[in-house]
Amino acid sequence: MLAFKLAYKNLVGAGLRTWLNVFVLSLSLVLLVMAWGILEGWNIQAKKDMKEWEVGGGEYWHDRYDPYDPLSLNDAHGLLPTEIEKLRTNGNAVPVLITQATVYPEGRMKNILLKGIDPSQQIIRMPTSLMKEDSSTINAIIGIRMANATKLSENDIVTIRWRDANGTFDAKEIRIAGIFHSNVATIDNNQIWLPLDRLQQMTSMKGQATYIILKRDIIYAPTIPGWIHKGYDVLFADFDTIIKTKHIASSTVYLILLSLALLAVFDTQVLSIFRREKEIGTDIALGMTRWQVVWLFTVEGAMHAVLAVIAGAIWGTPLLYLLAKYGLAMPKGTEGYGFTLAEKIYPVYGAGTIIIMSVIVMAATAIVSYIPSRKIAKMKPTEALRGKVQ
C-alpha cells in the first residue's frame, strides 16, 4: 500500500510529463477498442445481411456446383429431390437455377449469370414479387451495382442471349421490373434474376435447380443424394477469412501505436531513475531493500496505465457511443468490392473486449516499467548511499 501511495505522489509531482504519457496510452487504448469494435460490428452486420438476402438458414448445392467455376454451371443442375419438394411446398425452401448468359444493353455486350427464383418466395428479402408477370414480357430484377454497370433503369427493355441444356443458343427481350439495393454484392454483381419457371422453360430444365435456399428456422437438414448441405461454417468461410485478415492488419498498426506509447513510458522511467539517484540511495539507506525500490518504480510506471484507463473512459466513452449510434460511413467506391459491406458500419463493443484491451495495456506498461527498474537491483550499498547508479 505504501508503494502505491508513494508512486501516486511521484506521478502527480511529475506534472505534465505524467499526463502526456497518460494521454498517449489512453489514445492507444481507445483506438484499440474502436478498431476491434468496427471489425466486430462489420462482422455481425454483414452476416445478418447475408442471412436475410442470400443464404437464409443454409443451402443445398448440387454436387457439381462450384460458385468459383462458371464452367461447372453447364452440369450443375438437377431435379429437385422429394425431400426438397416437401420443404418447398411448406414454404421452407426455395430453389435457384443458374445459367450463363449475355446481355446487350444499348448495343454493348456483357457476360452475366441468369438466376431463376420463385417470385412468391418469402425466405430472403429480395423483392422477387416485382417479377410477377401480367403479360408476355419477362419481368426481371437487378441490383444497384448491376444497374450502374449496364446503365439500365427500371422499365428498360434489354436483350439477353443464353444456351439451353441441349447447347442451342436463344435470345429474348426482358423488362427490368425493379432495381433493388442490397449490401450483399454476391447477389448483385453481373446477375439478372428471372422467375424460376420462366428460366427453366428457357433452358429446357423443367423442375431443375442449381441450389436450394432453406428457411432460417430450419434446424434439421437431411442427407440427400446428389446434393450437399452447406451450413454457415461453409457459406461464411470467405467472409470470416476477410475479417481475420483485417484483425491481423489492424492489430499490427495499433501494436505500433501502443509500442510508441510504451516507449514514452520506458524513456520516462529511465530518465526518472537517472534523475532520482539520490532519492533511491536515501530510500535504501532508510531501510528499503533494493527490490522494494524496484517494485516502487514498477508500480509508478504501471500506474500510468491505470490513469490511462480512467482517462480513456472519460473522453473515449462519449466518442465510442456516438460512433456506435451514428455509424462510420464507408467510401462510395466500396460498394463494388465484391463482398458484403454496408454504407455505414455500426461498431459493437463487448465488455470482454474492453476488459481484455485494458488488461493488455496495463500488463504491457507494467513490463516496460519493470525493465529499466531492474538496474536499481544491481546497486551496491555504498553506491546507494552516494546516490550513484552504475
C-alpha positions in Angstrom: 0.0 0.0 0.0 2.9 2.3 0.8 4.4 1.8 -2.6 1.1 2.8 -4.3 0.8 6.0 -2.2 4.4 7.0 -3.0 4.0 6.1 -6.6 0.9 8.2 -6.9 2.6 11.2 -5.2 5.6 10.9 -7.6 3.3 10.8 -10.6 1.4 13.8 -9.5 4.6 15.6 -8.8 5.9 14.9 -12.3 3.2 17.1 -13.7 2.9 17.5 -17.4 5.2 14.6 -18.3 2.8 12.2 -16.5 -0.3 13.4 -18.2 1.3 13.3 -21.6 2.1 9.7 -21.1 -1.4 9.0 -19.7 -3.0 10.7 -22.8 -0.9 8.8 -25.3 -1.7 5.5 -23.5 -5.4 6.3 -23.3 -5.4 7.2 -27.0 -3.9 3.8 -27.9 -6.4 2.1 -25.7 -9.4 3.9 -27.2 -8.2 3.2 -30.8 -7.6 -0.4 -30.0 -11.2 -0.8 -28.7 -12.5 1.3 -31.6 -10.7 -0.8 -34.3 -11.9 -4.1 -32.8 -15.4 -2.7 -32.4 -15.6 -1.6 -36.1 -14.5 -5.0 -37.3 -16.9 -6.8 -34.9 -19.7 -4.6 -36.0 -18.9 -5.2 -39.6 -18.8 -9.0 -39.0 -22.2 -9.1 -37.2 -23.9 -6.7 -39.7 -22.6 -8.5 -42.8 -23.6 -11.9 -41.6 -27.0 -10.6 -40.7 -27.4 -9.1 -44.2 -26.1 -12.3 -45.9 -28.7 -14.4 -43.9 -31.5 -12.1 -44.9 -30.6 -11.5 -48.5 -28.7 -14.6 -49.7 -28.2 -17.7 -47.6 -31.3 -17.9 -45.4 -30.9 -20.8 -43.0 -28.3 -22.6 -45.1 -28.3 -24.1 -48.6 -28.2 -27.3 -50.6 -25.8 -27.3 -53.5 -25.9 -29.7 -56.5 -22.9 -31.9 -56.1 -21.4 -30.5 -59.3 -21.9 -26.8 -58.4 -18.8 -24.7 -57.8 -19.5 -21.0 -57.5 -15.9 -20.2 -58.4 -16.1 -22.1 -61.7 -18.6 -20.7 -64.2 -17.9 -23.7 -66.5 -19.4 -26.0 -63.9 -22.9 -24.5 -64.4 -23.4 -26.5 -67.6 -23.8 -29.6 -65.5 -24.6 -28.2 -62.0 -28.3 -28.7 -62.0 -30.7 -31.5 -61.3 -34.3 -32.4 -60.5 -35.5 -31.4 -57.0 -35.5 -34.4 -54.7 -38.6 -35.4 -52.8 -37.3 -34.0 -49.5 -36.8 -30.6 -51.0 -40.2 -30.6 -52.8 -41.8 -31.1 -49.4 -39.9 -28.3 -47.9 -40.7 -26.1 -50.9 -44.4 -26.9 -50.6 -44.4 -25.9 -46.9 -42.6 -22.6 -47.7 -39.4 -23.8 -46.0 -37.1 -23.8 -49.1 -36.8 -22.0 -52.4 -34.8 -23.4 -55.4 -32.5 -21.3 -57.6 -31.4 -22.2 -61.1 -28.3 -20.6 -62.6 -27.1 -20.4 -66.2 -24.6 -18.3 -68.1 -25.9 -15.7 -70.5 -25.0 -12.4 -72.3 -26.9 -9.1 -72.0 -26.8 -6.4 -74.7 -27.5 -3.0 -73.0 -27.6 -0.2 -75.6 -25.7 -2.4 -78.1 -22.9 -3.3 -75.7 -22.2 -6.9 -74.6 -21.7 -8.1 -71.1 -21.4 -11.7 -69.8 -23.7 -12.3 -66.9 -25.4 -15.0 -64.8 -29.1 -15.6 -65.2 -30.7 -16.7 -61.9 -34.2 -18.1 -61.6 -36.1 -17.9 -58.3 -39.8 -18.2 -57.3 -41.4 -14.7 -57.4 -43.7 -15.6 -54.4 -40.9 -16.7 -52.1 -40.7 -15.2 -48.6 -37.4 -16.7 -47.4 -34.9 -13.9 -48.5 -35.5 -10.2 -48.6 -35.0 -9.9 -52.3 -38.1 -8.1 -53.9 -38.9 -11.1 -56.2 -42.6 -10.2 -56.2 -41.7 -7.5 -58.8 -41.1 -10.3 -61.3 -44.7 -11.5 -61.3 -45.8 -11.4 -64.9 -49.0 -9.8 -66.2 -48.2 -10.1 -69.9 -46.0 -11.9 -72.3 -43.0 -9.8 -71.3 -40.5 -11.5 -69.0 -40.0 -9.3 -65.9 -36.6 -9.3 -64.2 -34.9 -7.6 -61.3 -31.3 -6.5 -60.9 -29.2 -5.0 -58.1 -28.0 -1.4 -58.0 -24.4 -2.5 -58.9 -25.6 -4.3 -62.0 -27.7 -1.3 -62.9 -24.7 1.0 -62.6 -22.5 -1.3 -64.7 -25.0 -1.7 -67.5 -26.7 1.7 -67.3 -30.1 0.0 -67.1 -33.0 1.7 -65.4 -36.4 0.5 -64.3 -38.8 -0.5 -67.2 -35.9 -0.7 -69.7 -36.2 -3.4 -72.3 -33.0 -5.3 -72.9 -32.0 -8.3 -75.0 -30.4 -11.4 -73.4 -28.9 -14.5 -75.0 -28.3 -17.9 -73.4 -27.7 -21.5 -74.3 -30.2 -24.2 -73.2 -29.5 -27.7 -71.8 -29.1 -29.0 -75.4 -26.5 -26.4 -76.3 -28.8 -24.4 -78.5 -28.5 -20.6 -78.4 -31.6 -18.5 -78.0 -32.4 -14.8 -77.2 -35.3 -12.8 -75.8 -36.1 -9.4 -74.6 -36.8 -8.9 -70.9 -38.1 -5.9 -68.9 -36.3 -4.6 -65.9 -39.2 -4.6 -63.4 -37.2 -3.4 -60.4 -33.8 -2.5 -59.1 -33.0 -3.5 -55.5 -30.4 -2.1 -53.2 -28.6 -4.6 -51.0 -25.3 -4.7 -49.1 -24.7 -8.2 -50.4 -22.7 -7.9 -53.6 -22.7 -11.6 -54.4 -26.4 -11.5 -55.4 -25.9 -8.3 -57.4 -22.7 -8.2 -59.5 -23.2 -9.3 -63.1 -26.5 -11.0 -62.3 -30.1 -10.8 -63.6 -32.9 -12.5 -61.7 -35.9 -14.1 -63.5 -38.9 -16.1 -62.5 -37.8 -19.7 -61.9 -40.4 -21.3 -64.1 -39.5 -18.9 -67.0 -35.8 -19.7 -66.7 -36.5 -23.4 -66.5 -38.6 -23.2 -69.7 -36.0 -21.1 -71.5 -33.2 -23.5 -70.7 -35.2 -26.8 -71.1 -34.5 -27.6 -67.5 -38.0 -28.1 -66.2 -38.2 -28.8 -62.5 -34.4 -28.4 -62.0 -32.3 -26.2 -59.8 -28.7 -25.4 -59.0 -29.0 -24.8 -55.3 -31.8 -24.5 -52.7 -32.1 -21.8 -50.0 -33.5 -23.0 -46.7 -35.7 -21.0 -44.3 -33.8 -19.6 -41.3 -35.6 -21.6 -38.7 -34.9 -25.0 -40.3 -32.9 -27.0 -37.7 -32.6 -30.4 -39.3 -31.0 -30.8 -42.7 -31.3 -34.4 -44.0 -28.7 -36.0 -46.2 -29.8 -36.0 -49.8 -28.0 -38.0 -52.5 -26.6 -35.7 -55.2 -27.0 -32.6 -53.1 -24.6 -31.2 -50.5 -25.8 -29.3 -47.5 -23.8 -26.1 -46.8 -24.1 -24.6 -43.4 -23.0 -21.2 -42.1 -19.5 -22.5 -41.5 -19.0 -23.0 -45.2 -21.1 -20.1 -46.5 -19.4 -17.6 -44.3 -15.9 -19.1 -44.7 -14.6 -16.5 -47.2 -16.0 -13.6 -45.1 -14.5 -15.0 -41.9 -11.2 -15.1 -43.7 -11.5 -11.4 -44.6 -12.4 -10.5 -41.0 -9.4 -12.4 -39.6 -7.1 -10.7 -42.2 -8.4 -7.3 -41.2 -7.9 -8.1 -37.5 -4.3 -9.1 -38.1 -3.7 -5.9 -40.2 -5.4 -3.7 -37.6 -3.5 -5.3 -34.8 -0.2 -4.7 -36.5 -1.0 -1.0 -36.9 -2.2 -0.5 -33.3 0.6 -2.6 -31.9 3.0 0.0 -33.5 0.9 2.8 -31.9 0.9 1.1 -28.5 4.7 0.5 -28.8 5.3 4.2 -29.3 3.2 4.9 -26.2 5.1 2.3 -24.2 8.4 3.7 -25.4 7.4 7.1 -23.9 6.8 5.3 -20.6 10.1 3.5 -20.9 12.0 6.7 -21.5 10.3 8.4 -18.6 11.3 5.6 -16.3 14.9 5.6 -17.5 15.1 9.4 -17.0 13.4 9.2 -13.6 15.9 6.6 -12.4 18.8 8.8 -13.7 17.5 12.0 -12.1 16.4 10.4 -8.8 19.7 8.6 -7.9 20.0 10.3 -4.5 16.4 9.5 -3.7 17.0 5.9 -4.5 20.1 5.9 -2.3 18.2 7.6 0.5 15.3 5.0 0.3 17.8 2.1 0.6 19.7 3.8 3.4 16.4 4.2 5.3 15.8 0.5 5.2 14.1 -0.2 1.9 15.5 -3.2 0.1 16.7 -2.8 -3.4 13.8 -5.0 -4.7 11.3 -2.8 -2.8 12.6 0.2 -4.6 12.4 -1.7 -7.9 8.7 -2.5 -7.0 8.1 1.2 -6.2 9.3 2.3 -9.6 7.5 -0.6 -11.4 4.2 0.4 -9.7 4.9 4.0 -10.5 5.2 3.2 -14.2 2.3 0.8 -14.2 0.0 3.5 -12.7 0.4 5.4 -16.0 -1.8 2.6 -17.5 -4.3 2.8 -14.6 -4.7 6.5 -15.1 -4.9 5.9 -18.9 -7.8 3.6 -18.5 -9.6 6.2 -16.3 -8.8 9.0 -18.8 -9.8 6.8 -21.8 -13.1 6.0 -20.1 -13.8 9.7 -19.5 -13.1 11.0 -23.0 -13.4 7.8 -25.0 -16.8 6.6 -23.9 -18.8 9.5 -25.5 -16.8 9.1 -28.7 -17.3 5.4 -28.9 -21.0 5.8 -28.1 -21.6 8.3 -30.8 -19.7 6.1 -33.3 -21.9 3.1 -32.3 -25.1 5.2 -32.6 -24.5 7.0 -35.9 -22.1 4.6 -37.5 -19.0 5.0 -39.6 -19.7 6.0 -43.2 -17.9 3.9 -45.9 -16.5 5.5 -49.1 -18.8 5.2 -52.1 -16.4 3.1 -54.1 -16.6 0.3 -51.6 -19.9 -1.0 -53.0 -18.1 -2.6 -55.9 -15.6 -4.5 -53.8 -17.4 -7.8 -54.2 -18.1 -8.6 -50.5 -20.7 -7.6 -48.1 -20.1 -4.1 -46.9 -22.8 -1.6 -45.8 -22.8 2.1 -46.4 -22.4 2.6 -42.7 -20.8 0.3 -40.2 -22.0 0.4 -36.6 -19.3 -0.7 -34.2 -20.1 -3.3 -31.5 -18.1 -3.0 -28.2 -18.3 -6.0 -25.9 -17.4 -5.7 -22.2 -15.0 -8.6 -22.7 -13.1 -6.7 -25.4 -12.8 -3.6 -23.4 -11.5 -5.5 -20.3 -9.0 -7.5 -22.4 -7.7 -4.4 -24.1 -7.3 -2.6 -20.8 -5.5 -5.6 -19.2 -3.2 -5.8 -22.3 -2.3 -2.1 -21.9 -1.7 -2.3 -18.2 0.3 -5.5 -18.4 2.5 -4.1 -21.2 3.0 -0.9 -19.3 4.0 -2.8 -16.1 6.5 -4.9 -18.0 8.0 -1.9 -19.8 8.3 -0.1 -16.4 10.0 -3.1 -14.8 12.7 -3.4 -17.4 14.6 -0.2 -16.6 13.8 -0.5 -12.9 15.9 -3.7 -12.7 19.0 -1.5 -12.8 18.3 -0.5 -9.2 18.7 -4.1 -8.0 22.4 -4.0 -9.2 23.3 -1.1 -6.9 25.9 -1.7 -4.2 25.1 -0.4 -0.7 28.0 2.1 -0.7 26.9 3.4 -4.2 23.3 3.7 -3.0 24.4 6.0 -0.1 26.3 8.1 -2.6 23.3 8.1 -4.9 25.2 6.8 -7.8 23.9 4.2 -10.2 26.2 2.2 -12.4 
